[in-house]
Amino acid sequence: MIAIERDFLKSHDCLERLIERVRQSGKDGRRIDEVERELFAGLMQMGLHLLSAFVEQAGDGDVGETVSVSADATMSAPRVEGESVQETRTWHRLEQLHTRSYQSIFGRLTIHRRVYGTREDQKIEVVPLDARLGLPLGEFSYVLEDWQQRMCLKESFLEATGNLADLLGVAPSVRAAEVMNRKMAEFAPGFRQEQPPPPAEEEGELVVFTADGKGIPMRRPVTTKQLHSKCRAKGEKANKKQMSYVGAVYTINRFVRGPDDVLEELSRKEANANRPQPCHKHVAAEMTRVIEGEECNGRVSLFGALSDEAMARNHDHDKPVVAVMDGERALWEVLKFFLPNAVGILDIFHVLERLWQVAHIFHPETSPSAEAFVTHRLRLLLEGQVGRVIGGLRQMRSKHRLPAAKRTVLNAAIGYFENNRDHMRYDDYLASGYPIGSGVAEGACRHLVKDRLEQTGMRWTVEGAQAMLSLRALYLNGDWKTFIDYRIKQEQAEIYPYKCSLAA
């Protein structure tokens, strides 16, 4: 009780000093920002005293000489085969008080508590005070981890830890922030699986699936030779990229339009004001990585997760499922496996890129003739005349003697349209009100990957990149607070399985 009252008195002293400082600052005519900073520092100090008093109120966790908990609510090793089943297990109070450090947003606390086990040099089995207070597995408070990771999701670990230290005066190290990021991301898959679909009344008429690939700069493994060499070998690159697969699922209402509407919208380079907005857009990203000794393909992982969500949001199978992607054959093959009944649509913006490449073979860049070339063929495609466009490009190839480089570009465009012809029925798509552009996937690649993982000089390991992608996806989906609550509950259940036994 003496320690508790001492902390309360210290907090009262802090408050009185703050009140007196405000009074004196008014008389001295000080600037408001100066007073504001001093108040914040004083309130942080007062918060530390009050938090310390809260911990002291809980005592040291002494629940007697022994504590008994149910056999399935212990962190001990699994029972050996043939061992008799015990309904409860009893642990003894160890003689010495054990301490642990707790880094709160107000500052660091040292917590003294009683622990239970077999003997001092053996594993600690039960810590009643830790369970009573809901202390985290590590030394950093859940609030500090929340605030720190919010910053880490937007800027480098170095900047994030530095900014938090400037604001609070406390922050984890850069290494601790990286480890924290990976540990927190371990809870992301379970969280996604437990999320219910959005309310039916908030959904659109179509379920849309979109995916694309985005390279991430990776850290190269350092060899023994490189450790003793100051320069790279001939032809060796400073870094390499590994593909991440980024996708999104959302619903949207139909938007019926014709070729003229699309051409007008593209010429204005802005969306039609009447265009319906995506509903409950959920993004995700997966990298190919080794999990429990087996390689898990990023494309398969992404499509598996997003197809599950797409089906959950179309439980009655009354909504058409539309997939808008570029021409990468591997994406279409995986889509056919997971969503065989989806209407596949080749992204019109990738088609436009090919048309512009061909236009610049025959016309100067930015010229009116190049624009007319693209507009004419795009109109034909939107009208469903894919064969006519392909035939025209073939005739141009035969009539013109092109340099090898330009001929390669033209052949690639012809092959692209031929290979994806089944997904280019734009006249039918427009009449059905389907989307034909994968702007959502492009935006997801930019916001989810590029804005954070491709900042200047950044290099990633597969594990670090996947952790950041998983957490950024939750943040961009608007699920961060819900995820933090989920993660805390899951971790508490894992580290204190005996808490209910203690309460009983």
N, C-alpha and C positions, 0 to 999 in steps of 0.2 A: 504493500500500500504506500510505503514511503516513496518508492520510485515513481509510482503513478502520480502522486500528488506533486512530486518534484517536476515531472514533465508538464502537468497542468499549470503549475506556477510559472514555469518558463514560458509557456504559451501566452499566459496572461501578461507577463512582462513584455513579450514581443508586441502584443496588441497595444499596450499602453505606450510603448516607445513609438509605434507607428502613428498613433493618434497625436502624440506630442510633436512628432516630426511634421505631420500635416499642418498642425497649428502654426509651428514656427516657420514652415516653408511659406505659408500664406503671408506672414508678417514680413518675411525677407523678399517677397516678390519673385520667387523662383519660377522657372518655366515648368509647365505641366508635365512635359516628357521626363524631366529630371525626377520629379516627384513620383511619377508613374513607375519608373525603373526601381526606385528605392522601395516603393510599396511592394512591388512584386518580389524583390529579394527578401524583404521582411516577412511576407506571407509564406514564402517557401520555407523559411526557417521555422516559422510558427507551425506550419504543416508537418514538419519533421518531428517536432516535440509532441504534437497531438497524435501522430501515427505511432510514435514510441509509447505513448500512454495507452493507446488502444491495444498494443501488443502486450504491455505489462498487465493490463486488465485480464488477459486470457490466462495468466499464470505461466507455469513452466511445463504443463502437460503431465503432471504427476497424477496417475490414476490408481496408485497403489503399488505394492511390491510386485504384483504380476498382472498381466492383462491377457485375457482369453478372447480369441476371435475365431470365427468359423473357418474351417479348413480351406474352403474355396475363396476366402477373402484374405489371402496372405500373399506376400511377394516372394515366398520361399521357392526353392526349386521344385519341379514337379515330383509327384510321388513315384517312388520306384515300383516297378511291376511286382505284385505279390505283397506289397506293404498293406497292412490293414488300414481301412478307412477310419479316420478320426473325425468326429463331428466338430471338435474345436481343437485349437492349438494354443498353448500357453507360453508366454514369453516373460522373461524376468526383467525387472527394472535394473538398468546398469548403474553402477555406483556414481560415476562422474556425470556432471552436466555437459552436454554437447552443445557446441555453438554452430551457427550458420550465418552467413552474410546475406542480407536482403537489400538490394539496390532499388530504392523507390524513386519516384519522380522528385521527391523532396530531398533525397540524400540517402546515405547508407546507414542501415541499422544492423547491429549485431544481436542476434536472438539466442538466448540461452534456454535449453529445454531438456526435459527428461526423455530418454529413449529406451526402447525395450528390445531385447534379443536374447542370445544365449550367453555370450560373454563379450568383453570389450574388444577382443581381436577378431570377432566374428561379425557377420553381416547384421546391420541394424534392421529389424523387422517391422517395428511399429513406432511411429513418432506421433503421439496424440496431439501435441500442440500444432505441428505442421498441418495435420488433417483438420484441426479445429479452425485454423486461420486460412486454410486453403492456399498455402504457399505453393509457388510454382516449382517445377522440377529443377530449374536453374536458379541462379542468384538474382536475375533481373525480374522486376515486377511485371505482371501482365500489362499494366498500363504503360509502362516504359517500353515494353516490346511493341505494343500497338502503335504508339507514337513514333518510335524509331523506324519500324517497318513501313509505315505510311510514307515517311520521307525516303526510305531506301527504294521504294517502288517508283520514285520519280527522278531521283538523282543518284549519283555514284555513292557507294558506301562511305567513301572518304568525306564527301560533301555532307552527306546525311548525318553522320556522327558528329562532324564539326558543327553543323547548324544546331543540332540538338544540344550540344555542349554549350554553345553560345546562348541558347534560350534558357536552359535549365541549370547549367553549371555541372551537369552530370550526363554521361552518355557511355554506352559500351564502346569498346575498341572496334576498329574496322573489322578485325578478324572475328570478334564476337558477334558483330552485326551480320556477317556472312553466314556464320554457323546458325544464328538465330533464324535467318531467312530460310535455310534448308530444313531445319527442324520444324518450322511452322508449316512449310509446304508439304510435309509428310501427311498432314491432316486434310489436304485439299481434295484428293480423290474420294475419300469417305464422305466429305461434306457434299460434293457434287452429286453423289449417288443418292443421298438422302433428301435432296431438295424436291419438293412437290412441283408439278407443272403449274404455270400461271393460271389464274382463274379463267374459265372458259369465256366469260363475258368480256374479258379484256383482250381476247385474241382476235386475229384477223382471219380472212377467208382462206388464205393460202399458207402452207408451211414451206419456208424457203431454207434451203441448205446451201452453203457456199464454202469453198475451201481454196487455199492457195499455199504456195511454198515461199519461205523467206529465209535466206541464208543468215547465219549468225557467226561472227568472227570468233574462232576458237583458239584456245591456248595450245600451242604445239608441245608435245612431250619433249623434255630436254634430254638429249643423249649425252653419254660420257664425252664424246668427241666435241659436242657443242660447249660443254663446260670449260674446255681448255682452248677454245677458239673464240676470237673476238669478231669474226665475220662469218657470214653464211656461205655454205658451199655454192658453187655455180649452179644457177637455176633454182635454188631453194628460195621459197617465198617466206616473207616475214610472218605471215599467218595464213590460215586457211579457214574456209567457212563450212559449216555443217548446216544442212537444211532443217529448218523447223517447219512444221505443217500447221497452218493457222486456219481456223474455220469459225463459222458462226451459224446459229440456228435462230430464226425469228419467224413470226407470222406477220402477214400484211394483207390488206384488202386488195381485191382485183383493181386494175387500172387499165381499162380498155383504151387503146389509142391506135393511130395509124402511122404509116411511114412519115407523113408530113409532120406529125406531132413530134416524133423522135428527132427528125432532122432540125426542126425549129429549136428544140430544147438543146441539142448539141451545139447549134450555132450560137445560142445565147450563152452557153457554158454555165448554165444555172438550172436548178431543178424547177419543174413546173409547180406553181403554187398549190395546185389541186392534187399533187401527188400524195398518196397515202403514206404515212410514216410507219416504219417497222415497229412491231409490238414485242416487248420483252426480248430484245436482242441479247443473246448469250454467246460470248466468244470463248474460244479455248485454243490452246497450242500444245503440240506434242513433238518431242524429238525422239529419234531412234536411240535407244539406250539399253543397257544391260540391267535387267531386274531379276534378282535371285538366280544369277548365272545364265539366264536366257536373254537373247536379244529381242527386244520388243520394237517392232517397226512403228515409226512415228505416224505414218499415214493410217495404218490399221488402228492404232490407239485412238487417234483423233476421230476417225470415221465411226469407230465403234461407240465412243462416248456420245458424239453428237447425233448419231442415228437413233440411239436409245432415247435421247431427249425429243427428237423429232417424232418418234412413234408415241411417246408419252403425251405429247401435245396434240396428237391426232388419234386419241384413243378410240373414237368411233369410226375412224377411217373415212370420214366424210369430207376431208379437206385434201385437195390435190397437193402433192409434195413436189416441189420444184427445186432442182439443183442447178445452180449457175456457177460455172467454173471455166478456167482456161483450157487449152488443148492438151495438157499433159496426160498422156495415155494412162499412166499409172494411177492417177486420181480417178479416172473414169472406171478403171477396172475394179478398184476398191469400192467405189460407189455402187457398182452393179451388184457386188456381193452383199453390201449392207442394206441398200435401198433399191432393190431391183425394179420397183414400180415407179420410181421417181421420174419426172419429166426432165430430161437432161437438156440444158441450154448452154451453148457456147457463149461466153461473155462477149458482148458486142464491142467492148473497149479493146480487147485483145484483137478482135477482127479489124478494128480501126487502125491499130498499130501496124498490122500487116499491109493494109491498103496504103497507108502513108509511105511505108518502106518501098512498095512497088511504084507509087506515084513519083518518088524522088529518083527512081531509075530513069524516068523519061522526062521529068519536068524539074526545074529549079526549086529548091526548098523555099517555102513561104510564098510561092508564086500563085497567082489566081488560077493558072492552068492546073497546078497540082491539086488545089482545093476542088476544082471542078471535077477532076479525075476521081477523087475520093468520093465526093458527094454523089456522083452518078452511080458508081458501083455500090455504094452503101444503100442507096434507094432500091436498087435491084435486089440486093440481099434482103432488105426489109419487106420487099414485095414477094419474097419466096423464090426468086429467080437465081438460085445458087448455081445451077448448071450453066446458065448463061454467063455469069461472071467468070467461072472457071474456064469455060470455053474461050471467052475473050482473052483471058490472060495467056492461054496456050497459043492462040493465034499471034499475040504480040511476041511471044518467045520465038516462034518460028519465023516471023517477018523481020525481026531485028537481030543484027549480029552484035551481041552484047559482050562486053568484057567478062572474064570469068567471075569476078567478084559480084557484078550486077546480076549475072545469070544465076548465080547461087542464091541470091536474095529472092529472085523471081521464082525459082524452083521451090524454095522453102515455102513461099506464100501459097503456091498452087497445091503443094503437098498438104499444107496445113488445112486448106479449105476442103480438099478431097477427103482427108482423114476424119474431119469433124462434120461432114455434110449432114449426118443424121441428127446433129444437134444444132442445126442452123435453119430450122423451119420458123423463121421470125414472123412471117405473116400469120401463122396459126397462134404463136405465142402472144402476139400483140392483140389479136382478136379475143383471146381467152383472158386477157388482163394480167398476163404473167410478167414478172420482171425479166429483163434481158441483160442487165449489167450487174457485175459483181463488185460494185463500189463498196459494199459492206466488207467484203473480204480484203479489198485493197486498203480500206480504212483500218481494219483490224491489224493487218501486217504493219501498217505505219504506227498506229498507237500502241499496239501490244508489243511489238518487237523493236522496230527501228528507234522510236523515241527514247527507249531506255537501254536496250542491249547493243545499240550501234553508236553510242556516244563516242567521242574522240578517244582513241587509244584503248578502248575496252576490248578485252579478250576473256573468253569464258571457258570453263569446263562444261561438259555435258550436264553434270549434276547441278552445277550452279545456275546454268542457263534455264534448265527445266524448272527449278525451284522458283526463279524469278518470273518465268512465264506463267506458272500456275497461280502465283499470288497476284500478279498484275491482272490476269483474267478475272479473278474474283473481284478485284477492286473496280475494274472497268465495268463489270456486270452489276455493280451496285450492291454486292453481297458482303462487303468487307466487315461491317459490324456484326452481321449474323454469323459470319465465319469465325470471327474472334470469339464470340460467345460459344459457338460449337466447339472450337478447339480447346477452350478452357475447360468445358465440361468433360470432354473426352480425356484430356490429360489428367484432370482431377480423379476421374474414375480409374485410370490406369495406375496412378501412384498411391492412391488411398483407397484400395478396395475394401479395407477394413473399417472405413469410417462409420458405416451403419452399425457394425458390431459394437463400436465404442459408444455410440449414442444409446444403444439398447442397454 
